Structure formats: C-alpha cells, structure tokens
Amino acid sequence: MGESNTGHPLLIEESRSRSIRVGDWKFIHGVGPKCGNDANLAEDKLFHPGDHPGEERDVIKRNPEKAEEICRLLKKVENGPGIRETTE
C-alpha cells in the first residue's frame, strides 16, 4: 500500500488498561489519572517480547527508566494531537 517497508513507530491499545508498543517494548499502564507510584492505580507493567514471547515476564523493576520514558510518551499521545511522522 505504502512505499515504506517500516511499520508505525508505535501502537496504542486500549481495553481495561492502556498499552503502548514502542520498538521491542510493550508498556501496560494501569487505569488511573497519572503514571508513577500512585496507590490508586492498577500496576504498570513492562515487557520486552523479543526476550520473552508471550509477555510472561514483567521487567518493569529492572527497567524503571524505560518504563517512565514510554509512560511519558503514552501521556503525550493521549493529551496532545498525537505523533506524526514527517518526511522533512
């Protein structure tokens, strides 16, 4: 359809929680008002499906900086006009 062999840079999924895939990472954000250590939130989770197919091993405790980076990206997309690729 398009001319590029590259897929979208990220994918957002929503059900009871919200998740975002960025590169080899998948971040699942618990439902709540913000990211971080809020006791009212369901637990955030981070997976690296390339290392653990089937999302069997949550690696958020070993990669807190990556989780926070992806969480900020998710919030940016949710609260803004989104992310658009440019050809400039």
Phi, psi and omega per residue, in radians:
M1 nan -0.957 3.112
G2 -1.701 -3.130 -3.127
E3 -1.642 -0.215 -3.079
S4 -1.641 2.498 3.034
N5 -1.591 -0.005 -3.110
T6 -1.646 2.383 3.102
G7 -1.373 -3.031 3.109
H8 -1.165 2.597 -3.110
P9 -1.241 -0.348 3.107
L10 -2.705 2.841 3.133
L11 -2.436 2.267 3.107
I12 -1.934 2.331 3.103
E13 -2.121 2.575 3.129
E14 -2.430 2.324 2.999
S15 -2.552 -2.045 3.029
R16 -1.280 -0.418 3.065
S17 -2.258 3.065 3.084
R18 -1.979 2.491 3.088
S19 -2.365 2.734 3.132
I20 -2.442 2.379 3.041
R21 -1.881 2.250 3.114
V22 -2.365 1.982 -3.109
G23 1.033 -2.204 -3.114
D24 -1.572 0.145 -3.049
W25 -1.934 2.593 2.969
K26 -2.288 2.135 3.128
F27 -1.918 2.250 3.069
I28 -1.968 2.102 -3.097
H29 -1.751 2.191 3.069
G30 -1.097 2.627 -3.130
V31 -1.165 2.274 3.134
G32 2.911 3.113 -3.012
P33 -1.371 -0.348 -3.079
K34 -2.731 2.900 3.059
C35 -1.471 2.790 3.047
G36 2.090 -2.809 -3.040
N37 -1.672 0.997 3.103
D38 -1.599 2.166 -3.075
A39 -1.115 -0.340 -3.129
N40 -1.450 -0.070 -3.106
L41 -1.616 2.570 2.888
A42 -1.151 2.743 -3.086
E43 -1.160 2.382 2.971
D44 -1.314 2.649 3.110
K45 -2.392 2.644 3.116
L46 -2.334 2.264 3.119
F47 -2.185 2.671 3.034
H48 -2.168 1.442 -3.025
P49 -0.971 -0.461 3.107
G50 -1.089 -0.591 3.124
D51 -1.551 -0.518 -3.062
H52 -2.421 1.385 3.125
P53 -0.976 2.545 3.135
G54 1.545 0.053 3.113
E55 0.878 0.906 -3.110
E56 -1.571 -0.355 -3.037
R57 -2.211 1.945 3.089
D58 -1.316 2.141 -3.077
V59 -1.939 0.364 -3.067
I60 -1.129 -0.628 -3.119
K61 -1.208 -0.466 3.110
R62 -1.567 -0.213 -3.086
N63 -2.369 0.940 -3.075
P64 -1.110 -0.590 -3.139
E65 -1.172 -0.730 3.118
K66 -1.137 -0.721 3.112
A67 -1.065 -0.779 -3.133
E68 -1.159 -0.682 3.097
E69 -1.051 -0.819 -3.118
I70 -1.242 -0.627 3.093
C71 -1.068 -0.760 3.097
R72 -1.083 -0.690 3.099
L73 -1.105 -0.758 3.103
L74 -1.037 -0.809 3.121
K75 -1.088 -0.677 3.129
K76 -1.087 -0.752 3.134
V77 -1.178 -0.748 -3.127
E78 -1.134 -0.655 -3.022
N79 -1.691 -0.108 -3.074
G80 -2.172 -2.936 -3.135
P81 -1.289 -0.032 -3.133
G82 1.731 -3.044 -3.134
I83 -2.016 2.243 3.135
R84 -2.112 2.374 3.034
E85 -1.377 2.496 3.094
T86 -2.090 2.773 3.115
T87 -1.900 0.246 -3.131
E88 -1.289 nan nan
